[in-house]
Amino acid sequence: MKKIRIAIIGIGNCASSLIQGIHFYKGKDLDDAIGLMHGEIGGFRPDDIEVVAGFDVDKRKVGQDIHEAIFMNPNCTTVFQPDIPKSGVKVQMGNILDGISAHMADFDDKKTFLPASKKQPTQADVVKILNDSGAEILVNYLPVGSEQATRFYVECALEAGVGFINNIPVFIASNPEWAKRFAEKNIPIIGDDIKSQFGATITHRVLTDLFKKRGVKLDRTYQLNTGGNTDFLNMLNRDRLASKKTSKTEAVQSAAKKRLAANDIHVGPSDYVPWQNDNKVCFIRMEGRIFGDVPINMEMRLSVEDSPNSAGVAIDTIRCAKLALDRGEGGVLHGPSAYFCKHPMHQFVDEEAHYMTEEFINGGAQGKTKKCLIIAAGKGLRLRSQGDSKPLTPIFGVPLIERVILNALEAGANEFFVVTGYQGAPLKSFLQSLSNRLGIPITPIDNEDWEKENGLSVLKGRQYFQEPFLLLMADHLFDPQIARELMAFPLANEEIVLAVDQNKSSSLVDMQDVTRVITEAGNIKKIGKGLENFDAFDTGIFFCRPVIFKALEQSSHKNGNTTLSGAIQILAEKNQARTFDIGGRFWIDVDDPAAFKKAENALLTEIEDSAKNDSKEETSVIKPVQQKAEKDR
């Protein structure tokens, strides 16, 4: 098998465990090997990885054989594979920039960095080293807080044309601008901030998800971590922790049913305990309420060797990046990023992220591609008082169509098709700008018959969909969790599923205009606006197989009905239209001034909750609302 040639930035504890692991698994029967998530990935074993270049700034390591440097101070991780032959690869001097915190000079030489006085490389120097070594992938193990240094090496990777794995909480793969640059050059990237194989974050996420699935209200939680390696010493400088705290906190928040206020969640490193060395100890406490509003408290202590715990994941990210290179796939690898990292561009529940990663490994491009079709062709007469183009009508500065796309993005959709009609030119111009800004593909589809029923707009997308896809309306806002769970719905080959709201007393619903649904045992029996004995509302959120296009044609030919509801009724009569209960989650059809005001109020309520959270990452959905709310006050 051909080797996977990697270069490493930072020959510290994590690099030591990774290199030891490469040699530890050499020649072993991987079916029975301990500590691997995947014995082989695309035919590649762990020992198919070869380190061909390395960068560091410590004078004890620069110029040394990389297989000797991994055992030098201040490295303190467990040595589980001491017998490693020399590699013939010398550690190169790296570019320090902001890679070393000033406070580390005050500690014992055996525990801290000792910067070398050698000339630091330029970008051109690093690119030449990468190209001359034949490196295919650059692995980032810089200290937390190395913002400038990370960006320097990312530029090097882009210029050299090598894949990039960002193991630290500097936001690169999760930044649309950086992601777009990797996509444009067709270079794969995985990130940001690697999860451990069995660490604090993944454990905290699983427990948070368990609270949610078992109906337990999570009121507050903390995660405290102590350790004695250079990572924990570096993080004594709290100024370097902003991205780390955001990364770890968001990883837990994204698994909760509802975001916790800032005062109710604390996640992050707590203290440096020198004698712990590479052993990390995590303390998790969760407080909540079960049936009958009765309190429940849970405490957990996890003790683990930090760097092997990281290497158990890195050994897979490297092989996934190599698969992408061999397949000619570039840009963010969404499945591996979501499964292996704390702060991916798009968060998924761990089961879905695992599924996407397995799909990617088994040959699916970028894992499970999730296309989304959005209907935005109509005139929207009832909302004309707010603007001439309904999809471009802003709610607190953010157009409806952008809010819908952002919601779908958060749910996991990664490719968009928007059917345009009335005021198509300005809408298409906006979509092009939005595509560039977010770094996502958005394809406009023209519908010259936009004045006719909405089913014709859906039919316009037929040529783009051969697999299941998310179908949305440009004026329906919703909780992204609805779409996320809907896309995980197990559809048979000739089925569609509609998200329905069984709260018939919802104050957000316009009873004069809403489409009503009669359900039976998880299936749609009837759908339409004139139904009387209904038990649910149509939310306008669908997950469809291409059978929907055939049903639209049948409805038109058989009944002269070109509405989407007509096609759904055709499928319902064949027991091919399923239902998914949204469980009381938020959705609203912004169809008239009254609904517009309700949507504003709902978003303001969300902002009041979010304002209590100290996360430094504000989404483009929330931020304009906050700004207007503050101005109005």
DAGIDA-V908774 format. One record per residue. RES is the residue in one small letter. OMEGA is omega as a letter, one per 30 degrees, with the letter a starting at -180 (none if undefined). NEAR is the number of other ideal C-beta (glycine too) atoms within 10 Angstrom. Layout:
res omega near
RES OMEGA NEAR
RES OMEGA NEAR
This chain:
res omega near
m l 10
k a 10
k l 14
i a 27
r a 18
i l 26
a a 27
i l 29
i l 30
g a 26
i a 27
g a 26
n a 26
c l 28
a l 29
s a 27
s l 29
l a 27
i l 24
q a 24
g l 23
i a 23
h l 17
f a 21
y a 22
k l 13
g a 9
k l 15
d a 8
l l 14
d a 7
d a 7
a a 13
i l 7
g l 16
l l 18
m l 14
h l 17
g l 14
e l 15
i a 24
g a 19
g a 11
f l 21
r l 22
p a 28
d l 18
d l 20
i a 23
e l 16
v a 23
v l 21
a l 23
g a 32
f l 26
d a 27
v a 24
d a 25
k l 15
r a 17
k a 31
v a 21
g a 14
q l 21
d a 17
i l 25
h l 19
e a 13
a a 25
i l 28
f a 15
m l 15
n g 16
p l 22
n a 24
c a 21
t l 24
t l 16
v a 13
f l 13
q a 16
p a 8
d l 7
i a 19
p l 8
k a 10
s a 17
g l 9
v l 19
k l 14
v a 26
q l 22
m l 21
g l 26
n a 19
i a 16
l l 17
d a 16
g l 24
i l 22
s a 20
a a 7
h a 14
m l 19
a a 12
d a 8
f a 16
d a 10
d a 11
k a 10
k a 17
t l 19
f l 26
l a 16
p l 16
a a 19
s a 8
k l 13
k a 8
q a 15
p l 18
t l 12
q l 14
a l 10
d a 15
v l 26
v l 19
k l 14
i l 19
l a 25
n a 14
d a 10
s a 19
g a 13
a l 24
e a 23
i l 27
l a 26
v a 27
n l 24
y l 27
l l 26
p l 23
v l 22
g a 25
s a 26
e a 19
q a 13
a l 25
t l 27
r l 15
f a 22
y l 27
v l 23
e l 14
c a 26
a l 27
l a 19
e a 15
a a 21
g l 14
v l 24
g a 26
f l 26
i a 29
n a 30
n a 27
i a 28
p l 27
v a 27
f a 20
i l 25
a l 27
s l 25
n a 17
p a 17
e l 11
w a 23
a a 22
k a 18
r l 18
f l 23
a a 19
e l 12
k l 13
n l 13
i a 22
p l 28
i l 30
i l 31
g g 33
d l 28
d a 26
i l 28
k l 25
s l 22
q l 20
f a 13
g a 21
a a 28
t a 24
i l 20
t l 17
h l 23
r a 21
v l 12
l l 18
t l 25
d l 18
l l 14
f a 21
k a 17
k a 10
r l 10
g l 10
v l 18
k l 15
l a 23
d a 16
r a 14
t l 22
y l 16
q a 25
l a 16
n l 22
t l 17
g a 25
g l 21
n a 25
t l 25
d l 23
f l 23
l l 22
n a 24
m l 23
l l 16
n a 15
r l 11
d a 8
r a 19
l a 19
a a 15
s l 21
k a 22
k l 19
t a 22
s a 26
k a 24
t a 25
e l 21
a l 24
v a 23
q a 19
s l 21
a a 22
a l 16
k l 17
k a 12
r l 17
l l 21
a a 15
a a 14
n a 10
d l 15
i l 21
h l 17
v l 23
g l 18
p a 24
s a 17
d l 13
y l 19
v a 14
p a 15
w l 6
q a 18
n a 20
d l 24
n l 18
k l 25
v a 18
c l 22
f l 15
i l 21
r l 14
m l 21
e a 16
g a 18
r l 14
i a 13
f l 9
g a 5
d a 7
v a 8
p l 10
i l 15
n l 9
m l 14
e a 9
m l 14
r l 8
l l 18
s a 10
v l 19
e a 19
d a 28
s l 28
p l 23
n l 23
s a 24
a l 27
g l 21
v a 23
a a 26
i l 25
d l 21
t a 27
i a 25
r l 23
c l 27
a l 27
k l 24
l l 21
a l 24
l a 19
d a 14
r a 14
g a 9
e l 17
g a 18
g a 22
v l 29
l a 31
h a 26
g l 26
p l 30
s a 30
a a 26
y a 29
f a 26
c a 28
k a 26
h l 31
p l 28
m l 26
h l 20
q l 24
f l 26
v a 21
d l 16
e a 11
e l 20
a l 23
h l 15
y a 17
m a 25
t l 28
e l 15
e l 16
f a 25
i a 19
n l 10
g l 9
g l 14
a l 13
q a 22
g a 26
k l 22
t a 16
k a 25
k a 20
c l 23
l a 25
i a 27
i a 28
a a 30
a a 30
g a 21
k l 15
g a 23
l a 10
r a 18
l a 19
r a 14
s a 9
q a 18
g a 15
d l 12
s a 23
k a 26
p a 28
l l 20
t a 20
p l 13
i a 21
f l 19
g a 12
v a 18
p l 20
l a 27
i l 25
e l 23
r l 24
v l 25
i l 25
l l 18
n l 23
a l 24
l a 22
e l 19
a l 24
g l 24
a a 25
n l 20
e a 15
f l 26
f a 19
v l 27
v a 24
t l 26
g l 22
y a 18
q a 19
g a 19
a l 9
p l 13
l l 23
k l 16
s l 12
f a 19
l l 23
q l 12
s a 12
l l 19
s l 17
n a 13
r a 13
l a 20
g a 19
i l 20
p l 12
i a 21
t l 14
p l 18
i a 22
d l 13
n a 23
e a 11
d a 14
w a 21
e a 12
k a 15
e a 18
n l 20
g l 23
l l 22
s l 26
v a 26
l a 19
k a 22
g a 23
r a 16
q a 9
y a 13
f l 18
q a 10
e l 10
p a 21
f l 24
l l 22
l a 22
l l 26
m a 24
a a 27
d l 26
h l 21
l a 21
f l 25
d a 20
p a 20
q l 20
i a 22
a a 28
r a 22
e l 19
l a 21
m l 22
a a 16
f a 15
p a 7
l l 17
a a 10
n a 9
e a 15
e l 21
i l 24
v l 24
l l 28
a a 25
v l 24
d a 23
q l 16
n a 16
k l 12
s a 5
s l 15
s a 6
l a 18
v l 20
d a 14
m a 9
q a 7
d a 12
v l 19
t a 22
r a 22
v l 26
i a 17
t l 21
e l 12
a l 8
g l 10
n l 16
i l 26
k l 18
k l 17
i l 26
g a 16
k a 13
g a 7
l l 14
e a 6
n a 7
f l 22
d l 15
a l 22
f l 23
d a 25
t a 27
g l 22
i a 26
f l 24
f a 23
c l 24
r a 21
p l 17
v l 20
i a 28
f l 19
k l 15
a l 27
l l 25
e l 15
q l 15
s l 23
s a 19
h a 9
k a 10
n a 13
g a 8
n a 18
t l 20
t l 22
l l 28
s l 23
g l 22
a l 29
i l 28
q l 20
i l 23
l l 27
a a 25
e l 13
k a 11
n l 15
q l 22
a a 27
r l 22
t l 23
f a 19
d a 15
i l 24
g l 14
g a 10
r a 17
f l 19
w l 21
i l 21
d a 23
v a 27
d a 19
d a 19
p l 13
a l 11
a l 20
f l 20
k l 11
k l 18
a l 21
e a 16
n l 11
a l 16
l l 24
l l 15
t l 11
e a 16
i l 21
e l 11
d a 12
s a 19
a l 14
k a 13
n a 17
d l 13
s a 16
k a 11
e l 15
e l 14
t l 14
s l 15
v a 22
i a 19
k l 16
p l 18
v l 21
q a 16
q a 14
k l 17
a l 16
e l 10
k a 7
d a 7
r none 5
